[in-house]
């Protein structure tokens, strides 16, 4: 039996990651038939089917899912060994692909990348937007092995590292209808008199709101929810236009507060503090660049750039 080749495993990983033979071909500057032949060779070598080609999207079979986990581990271990043995200058390079939920992606990650690249200029980034639940699901399913999320989902496979302390505030239009000064604490009963805009299910922000309100005996169904939204930017614009109010991360409305478009309020006796986390599968080896990124993140502190 032949030993599995690294390039075959890398092509297999790319097909799974992109869910596309053509995109994998572009990544490796080879033809699509070459990609197909590599996958067929793997399947012949292992005497099994790795990819389900009957549906519109390329999906993994159970055997394919198991191979994918081993393949990522092998490639990461190879890269780590190469880095440790050959690169005594400790040069970190390569691409870091990050899946991040809305708030880290839009308002925190750009500052992190800027500071990281000042130390490791040979690294590039590819950032994908997903909600916290999808990121965790992808990690548990072996599709990705780390991400940045705004909520913890328990699993003995996962390890979370907090890197930023956040607080949700009740964002309202900055007009005469809301006479309180910015940052004022208001009674929780105000929620029953307002039109609420909230994030869709899967969002870490929504999960926190549901948990903290539930602890106060309030269900979201008890409130006047006028809109569900995925985009934080859309929520902010709807608040500006007076279409409703919403719980949002304080960092996300900094510019709107400065421009006096939105005003942050707090609810008495309702703790809406939270952390953002770097989460990864602790049973899998991280590539050298990702390890460097995680270590950097553990020491990083947000500065008002």
C-alpha positions in Angstrom: 0.0 0.0 0.0 1.4 3.5 -0.9 1.9 6.1 1.7 -0.6 9.0 1.4 1.1 12.0 -0.1 0.9 15.4 1.5 0.0 17.2 -1.7 -3.0 14.8 -2.1 -4.2 15.6 1.4 -3.7 19.3 0.8 -5.8 19.2 -2.3 -8.5 17.1 -0.5 -8.5 19.7 2.3 -8.9 22.5 -0.3 -11.9 20.8 -2.0 -13.6 20.4 1.4 -12.9 24.0 2.4 -14.1 25.5 -0.8 -16.8 22.8 -1.5 -15.5 23.1 -5.1 -13.1 21.3 -7.4 -12.6 24.4 -9.5 -11.7 26.6 -6.5 -9.2 24.0 -5.3 -7.7 23.9 -8.7 -7.2 27.7 -8.6 -5.7 27.6 -5.2 -3.0 25.2 -6.4 -2.6 26.5 -9.9 -3.6 23.1 -11.4 -6.4 21.9 -13.7 -9.7 20.7 -12.4 -9.1 17.2 -13.9 -5.9 17.0 -11.9 -7.8 17.8 -8.7 -10.4 15.1 -9.6 -7.6 12.6 -10.3 -6.0 13.3 -6.9 -9.3 12.7 -5.1 -9.9 9.5 -7.0 -6.4 8.3 -6.2 -7.0 8.9 -2.5 -10.3 7.0 -2.7 -8.7 4.1 -4.5 -5.8 4.0 -2.0 -8.2 3.9 0.9 -10.8 1.8 -0.8 -13.7 4.1 0.1 -15.7 7.1 -1.1 -14.6 10.3 0.5 -17.0 12.9 -1.1 -20.7 12.7 -1.9 -21.0 14.0 -5.4 -24.7 13.3 -5.8 -26.0 16.5 -4.3 -25.6 20.0 -5.6 -22.9 20.8 -2.9 -19.9 18.7 -2.3 -20.2 17.0 1.1 -18.1 14.6 3.1 -19.0 11.0 3.6 -18.4 9.6 7.1 -15.1 8.2 5.9 -14.3 11.6 4.3 -15.0 13.4 7.6 -12.6 11.1 9.5 -9.9 11.5 6.8 -10.4 15.3 6.8 -9.6 15.5 10.6 -6.5 13.4 10.2 -5.4 15.3 7.1 -5.6 18.7 8.8 -3.7 17.3 11.8 -1.0 15.9 9.6 -0.5 19.0 7.5 -0.4 21.2 10.6 2.1 18.8 12.3 4.3 18.8 9.2 4.3 22.6 9.1 5.0 22.9 12.8 7.9 20.4 12.5 9.3 22.3 9.5 9.0 25.6 11.4 10.7 24.2 14.5 13.5 22.4 12.8 14.4 24.5 9.8 13.5 28.1 10.7 15.7 29.1 13.6 15.0 32.8 12.8 11.4 32.1 14.0 10.0 33.7 10.9 6.2 33.4 10.8 4.6 33.4 7.4 1.6 32.1 5.5 -2.1 32.8 5.4 -4.3 32.7 8.5 -8.0 32.0 7.6 -10.3 33.3 10.4 -14.0 32.7 10.8 -15.3 35.5 13.1 -18.7 36.6 14.3 -20.1 40.0 13.5 -18.7 42.3 16.3 -15.1 40.9 16.4 -15.0 40.9 12.6 -16.2 44.4 12.0 -15.0 46.4 15.0 -12.1 44.6 16.7 -10.3 42.3 14.3 -9.0 45.1 12.0 -7.1 46.5 15.0 -5.7 43.1 15.9 -4.6 42.4 12.4 -2.9 45.8 12.2 -0.9 45.2 15.4 -0.1 41.6 14.5 1.2 42.6 11.0 3.5 45.1 12.6 5.4 42.2 14.2 4.7 39.5 11.5 4.6 41.3 8.2 4.9 38.1 6.1 1.5 36.8 7.2 -1.7 37.4 5.2 -5.3 37.1 6.4 -8.5 35.7 5.0 -11.6 36.6 7.1 -15.0 34.8 6.8 -18.1 36.1 8.5 -20.2 33.5 10.4 -22.3 33.7 13.5 -21.0 32.2 16.7 -23.0 29.0 16.6 -22.0 28.2 13.0 -18.3 28.8 13.8 -18.5 26.4 16.8 -20.4 23.8 14.7 -17.7 24.0 12.0 -15.0 23.4 14.5 -16.8 20.4 16.1 -17.4 19.0 12.6 -13.7 19.3 11.6 -14.3 21.9 8.9 -12.4 24.6 10.7 -10.2 24.3 13.8 -10.5 27.8 15.3 -12.5 31.0 15.2 -13.5 34.2 17.1 -16.9 34.1 18.8 -19.1 36.1 21.2 -20.6 33.2 23.1 -19.4 30.0 24.6 -21.0 26.7 23.5 -19.9 23.9 25.8 -18.0 20.9 24.5 -15.0 18.9 25.9 -13.4 19.3 22.5 -13.2 23.1 22.7 -10.9 25.5 24.4 -11.8 29.2 24.8 -9.5 32.1 25.4 -11.0 35.5 26.1 -9.3 38.4 24.4 -11.7 41.3 24.7 -14.2 42.5 27.3 -17.4 43.8 25.9 -20.7 45.2 27.1 -24.1 45.4 25.5 -26.0 48.6 25.8 -29.5 49.6 24.9 -29.0 51.7 21.8 -31.7 54.4 21.2 -32.0 57.3 18.8 -30.3 60.4 20.2 -33.4 62.7 20.1 -35.9 64.3 22.5 -37.9 61.1 22.8 -35.1 59.8 25.0 -34.3 62.5 27.5 -31.7 60.5 29.5 -28.0 61.4 29.2 -25.8 58.8 27.5 -24.9 55.9 29.7 -27.8 56.5 32.1 -29.3 53.5 33.9 -33.1 53.1 33.2 -35.7 50.7 34.6 -36.1 47.4 32.9 -39.8 48.1 32.4 -38.8 50.5 29.6 -38.3 47.4 27.4 -42.1 46.8 27.4 -42.8 50.2 25.9 -40.2 50.1 23.1 -40.1 48.5 19.6 -37.2 46.1 19.7 -34.8 45.1 16.9 -32.8 41.9 17.7 -30.3 39.7 16.0 -31.4 36.4 14.5 -30.8 33.0 16.2 -27.2 31.8 16.2 -25.9 35.2 17.2 -23.8 35.4 20.4 -25.4 38.8 21.1 -28.9 37.3 21.0 -27.9 34.3 23.1 -26.6 36.6 25.8 -29.7 38.8 25.8 -32.0 35.7 26.0 -30.0 34.3 28.9 -29.8 37.5 30.9 -33.4 38.5 30.4 -34.6 35.0 31.2 -32.8 35.3 34.6 -35.0 38.3 35.2 -38.2 36.4 34.3 -38.5 38.1 30.8 -39.0 36.1 27.6 -38.3 37.7 24.3 -41.8 36.7 23.2 -43.1 39.1 26.0 -41.6 42.1 24.2 -42.6 44.0 21.1 -40.0 42.7 18.5 -40.5 44.5 15.3 -37.5 43.2 13.3 -35.0 40.4 13.2 -31.7 41.3 11.6 -28.3 39.6 10.8 -26.4 42.8 10.1 -25.2 45.0 12.9 -24.9 47.9 10.5 -28.6 47.5 9.4 -29.6 47.5 13.1 -27.7 50.8 13.7 -29.3 52.4 10.7 -32.8 51.3 11.8 -32.1 52.9 15.2 -31.0 56.1 13.7 -34.2 56.2 11.6 -36.3 55.8 14.7 -37.6 52.3 13.8 -36.8 50.8 17.1 -34.1 50.2 19.8 -31.7 47.4 20.2 -29.1 45.8 22.4 -25.7 46.2 20.7 -22.0 46.1 21.6 -20.9 49.5 22.9 -17.8 49.4 20.7 -20.0 49.0 17.6 -21.8 52.4 18.0 -18.7 54.5 19.0 -18.9 56.6 15.8 -22.7 57.0 16.0 -22.4 58.2 19.6 -19.7 60.7 18.7 -22.0 62.0 15.8 -25.0 62.2 18.2 -27.0 59.8 16.1 -27.4 57.0 18.7 -27.4 57.1 22.5 -26.3 54.2 24.7 -28.4 53.5 27.8 -28.0 50.8 30.4 -30.7 48.7 32.2 -30.6 48.8 36.0 -29.6 45.5 37.6 -29.1 43.8 34.2 -25.5 42.7 33.7 -24.7 42.6 29.9 -21.0 42.3 30.1 -19.4 39.5 28.1 -16.1 38.4 26.5 -15.1 37.6 23.0 -13.2 34.4 22.6 -10.6 32.7 20.4 -11.9 29.2 20.3 -10.2 26.1 18.9 -10.4 22.3 18.9 -7.9 21.5 21.7 -7.3 18.0 20.2 -5.9 19.4 17.0 -2.5 20.9 16.2 -2.6 24.6 15.2 -0.3 25.7 12.3 2.7 27.8 13.4 1.2 31.1 12.1 -2.1 30.4 14.0 -0.2 29.5 17.2 1.7 32.8 16.9 -1.6 34.6 16.4 -3.2 32.9 19.4 -0.2 33.8 21.6 -0.2 37.4 20.3 -4.0 37.6 21.0 -3.5 36.4 24.6 -1.4 39.5 25.3 -3.2 42.0 23.0 -5.1 44.9 24.5 -7.5 47.2 22.6 -6.2 50.7 22.2 -8.3 53.6 20.8 -6.3 53.8 17.6 
